[in-house]
Amino acid sequence: MFFGFLILAIFIILGILLGQNISIPYSAYQYVAVAILACLDSVFGALAASTGKNFKMKIFLSGFFFNAIFAIFLVYLGELLN
């Protein structure tokens, strides 16, 4: 259990350090924001499944990427419809 928290802490620190140098174009703000929210939804769903001892990595990974891509598509479609 401690090893898992150690890996989590390392990746959080690594993400903060690497994320400071990334610049996102203004036109992509909406897409990135919605994709992050969709990914967070998958992460919190995985945490809920983990507490219920029902977590499956395949379902988490497919949902993580599919939710992000589908959310980006919906934002794009919304922009087309105005």
C-alpha positions in Angstrom: 0.0 0.0 0.0 2.8 2.4 0.8 4.5 1.6 -2.5 1.3 2.7 -4.3 1.2 6.0 -2.5 4.9 6.5 -3.2 4.3 6.0 -6.9 1.3 8.3 -6.8 3.3 11.1 -5.1 6.2 10.7 -7.6 3.9 11.0 -10.6 2.0 14.0 -9.1 5.3 15.8 -8.6 6.5 14.8 -12.0 3.3 16.0 -13.6 3.5 19.4 -11.8 7.1 19.9 -12.9 6.6 18.9 -16.5 3.3 20.7 -16.8 4.8 24.1 -16.1 6.5 24.2 -19.5 3.5 23.3 -21.6 1.7 26.1 -23.4 -1.7 25.4 -24.8 -3.0 27.5 -27.7 -6.0 29.7 -26.9 -8.2 27.9 -29.4 -7.7 24.6 -27.7 -8.6 25.7 -24.1 -12.2 24.4 -24.4 -11.1 21.0 -25.7 -8.4 20.5 -23.0 -10.7 21.7 -20.2 -13.5 19.3 -21.1 -11.0 16.4 -21.7 -9.5 16.9 -18.3 -13.0 16.9 -16.7 -13.9 13.7 -18.6 -10.6 12.0 -17.4 -11.2 13.1 -13.8 -14.7 11.5 -14.1 -13.0 8.3 -15.0 -10.5 8.5 -12.2 -13.2 9.1 -9.6 -15.2 6.3 -11.0 -12.1 4.1 -10.7 -11.7 5.2 -7.1 -15.4 4.3 -6.4 -14.9 0.9 -8.1 -11.7 0.3 -6.1 -13.5 0.9 -2.8 -16.2 -1.6 -3.8 -13.5 -4.2 -4.8 -14.9 -4.1 -8.4 -12.0 -2.3 -10.2 -10.9 -3.6 -13.6 -7.9 -2.0 -15.4 -9.3 -2.7 -18.9 -12.5 -1.0 -18.2 -10.7 2.0 -16.6 -8.3 2.5 -19.5 -11.0 2.2 -22.2 -13.3 4.5 -20.3 -10.5 7.0 -19.6 -9.6 7.5 -23.2 -13.1 7.0 -24.7 -14.5 9.6 -22.3 -11.8 12.2 -23.2 -12.2 11.6 -26.9 -16.0 11.7 -26.8 -16.0 14.9 -24.7 -13.7 16.6 -27.2 -16.0 15.5 -30.0 -19.0 16.9 -28.3 -17.3 20.3 -27.8 -16.3 20.3 -31.4 -19.9 19.4 -32.5 -21.2 22.2 -30.2 -18.9 24.7 -31.9 -20.1 23.6 -35.3 -23.7 24.1 -34.2 -22.9 27.4 -32.6 
